[in-house]
Structures are given as structure tokens and as C-alpha cells.
């Protein structure tokens, strides 16, 4: 099936609540999650050439996540800080959108943020 034919995941309200994320991020999460299947396909494709890629990607986000938590950055501010990391601090819209897609993919898969 093509990604557009599949069910698009939505951000679970319980998971948002557990992580201190407010409705201010709802639209951003929905936008990021709308790219879930494309991000998944990309990561699977890269992992065929570089089997360590998915784990390295996750580990990089977890490292930043833990650093931000240690600095007491939480909730929406933590999500935004990780989005800045994901977008490599770029103001380029496409890079920001790609970073948001990857961050939301990891959020949905419970690889970054509390499940």
C-alpha cells in the first residue's frame, strides 16, 4: 500500500499528558505524524545500506533528550528543543519539516519521550 492509503497515526492524548505536552503542540504533532510512513520508509531504506542507522538516529535523540531533561527543560519546551536539534538549527522550511517528521516518528514509536 502507498503511505497515503494507510492509517495515519494520531498523537495519543495520554502520551502527550505523560510528557507534559500541551494542546499548543497538537497541530505540530499532527503535521509531523502525517509524515510517519514516509519517515519509516526512509529509515528502512537507509538501514539496508547502513544497518546501524536506526539505532544511531535514536541514540542521538535520546542523548539530547537526556541532556535537556538534566537542564530541567520539560514539556513543550523539551519538544521544541528537540525539534531545533532535528532541524539542525536551520530556518529552512523543508529541513524543519523533515526534522519534525523524524522527531514525531520517534515520539510515536516510543523511542524518545516517555511511552
Phi and psi in degrees as a GROMACS rama.xvg file:
@    title "Ramachandran Plot"
@    xaxis  label "Phi"
@    yaxis  label "Psi"
@TYPE xy
-74.5668  151.245  UNK-2
-52.0645  -36.7697  UNK-3
-69.6324  -18.6463  UNK-4
-83.359  -16.7182  UNK-5
-86.6094  162.62  UNK-6
-64.3686  131.623  UNK-7
-91.1935  120.984  UNK-8
-66.9772  149.507  UNK-9
-116.171  153.886  UNK-10
-69.0236  121.71  UNK-11
-68.8166  129.969  UNK-12
-58.8888  -37.5921  UNK-13
-63.7676  -42.1731  UNK-14
-65.7519  -39.4514  UNK-15
-61.9603  -46.0161  UNK-16
-61.6571  -45.5738  UNK-17
-58.6862  -30.8288  UNK-18
-98.4925  7.20326  UNK-19
69.3916  24.2463  UNK-20
-89.3646  135.001  UNK-21
-100.082  173.541  UNK-22
-63.2538  -14.4904  UNK-23
-60.7081  -25.7412  UNK-24
-96.4365  -3.67044  UNK-25
-55.5642  -48.5273  UNK-26
-64.8932  -39.0213  UNK-27
-65.0155  -42.4221  UNK-28
-63.3167  -43.7606  UNK-29
-62.0791  -41.3889  UNK-30
-63.9304  -47.044  UNK-31
-62.1763  -41.4105  UNK-32
-71.7191  -20.6459  UNK-33
-66.6052  -16.6106  UNK-34
-99.6903  8.05013  UNK-35
-51.6208  -51.6975  UNK-36
-68.9915  -34.4521  UNK-37
-67.0891  -42.2919  UNK-38
-64.1281  -44.6876  UNK-39
-58.8246  -45.243  UNK-40
-64.2384  -40.3745  UNK-41
-62.0524  -48.4797  UNK-42
-62.5889  -41.559  UNK-43
-63.849  -39.6671  UNK-44
-64.2087  -46.4583  UNK-45
-65.1177  -36.2749  UNK-46
-67.7377  -20.5293  UNK-47
-67.8444  -33.7379  UNK-48
-89.0772  -31.0887  UNK-49
-137.654  87.538  UNK-50
-57.6953  -22.72  UNK-51
-83.4835  -9.64645  UNK-52
-55.3743  -50.4308  UNK-53
-58.3978  -42.1938  UNK-54
-69.7481  -38.0451  UNK-55
-66.2017  -39.5618  UNK-56
-61.3452  -50.453  UNK-57
-59.0608  -47.2313  UNK-58
-60.4408  -38.2716  UNK-59
-62.5439  -44.0122  UNK-60
-67.0443  -42.0371  UNK-61
-62.44  -39.6767  UNK-62
-59.1162  -49.7348  UNK-63
-65.0275  -41.7302  UNK-64
-54.867  -49.8995  UNK-65
-65.9469  -37.4528  UNK-66
-63.1407  -43.878  UNK-67
-65.6584  -41.6203  UNK-68
-61.1873  -40.1435  UNK-69
-62.5798  -28.181  UNK-70
-91.0081  11.6629  UNK-71
61.8261  32.9886  UNK-72
-91.1653  121.288  UNK-73
-135.724  171.713  UNK-74
56.4918  -136.66  UNK-75
-58.0596  -39.3111  UNK-76
-63.2679  -36.2493  UNK-77
-66.4274  -45.3484  UNK-78
-59.7765  -45.9699  UNK-79
-63.7745  -39.3662  UNK-80
-63.5441  -42.1726  UNK-81
-67.4584  -33.7756  UNK-82
-65.7389  -38.9126  UNK-83
-61.3485  -42.6142  UNK-84
-62.6426  -45.6369  UNK-85
-62.4123  -35.7435  UNK-86
-88.42  7.65315  UNK-87
54.263  31.4766  UNK-88
68.1449  12.2533  UNK-89
-80.6173  148.211  UNK-90
-95.2974  0.479051  UNK-91
-67.4523  124.66  UNK-92
-57.9793  -46.0303  UNK-93
-63.8507  -38.5626  UNK-94
-68.452  -40.1689  UNK-95
-63.0562  -42.5781  UNK-96
-65.1275  -42.8836  UNK-97
-63.0895  -43.1724  UNK-98
-62.0805  -40.2725  UNK-99
-63.7989  -42.1551  UNK-100
-60.1397  -44.5525  UNK-101
-66.4209  -44.9886  UNK-102
-60.2499  -45.7079  UNK-103
-68.0057  -34.3693  UNK-104
-59.2735  -49.7308  UNK-105
-66.2065  -34.568  UNK-106
-62.891  -48.503  UNK-107
-64.9765  -36.0115  UNK-108
-83.5867  3.23746  UNK-109
62.3674  31.0592  UNK-110
-95.2724  -20.9617  UNK-111
-134.181  140.437  UNK-112
81.4963  161.891  UNK-113
-73.5394  140.732  UNK-114
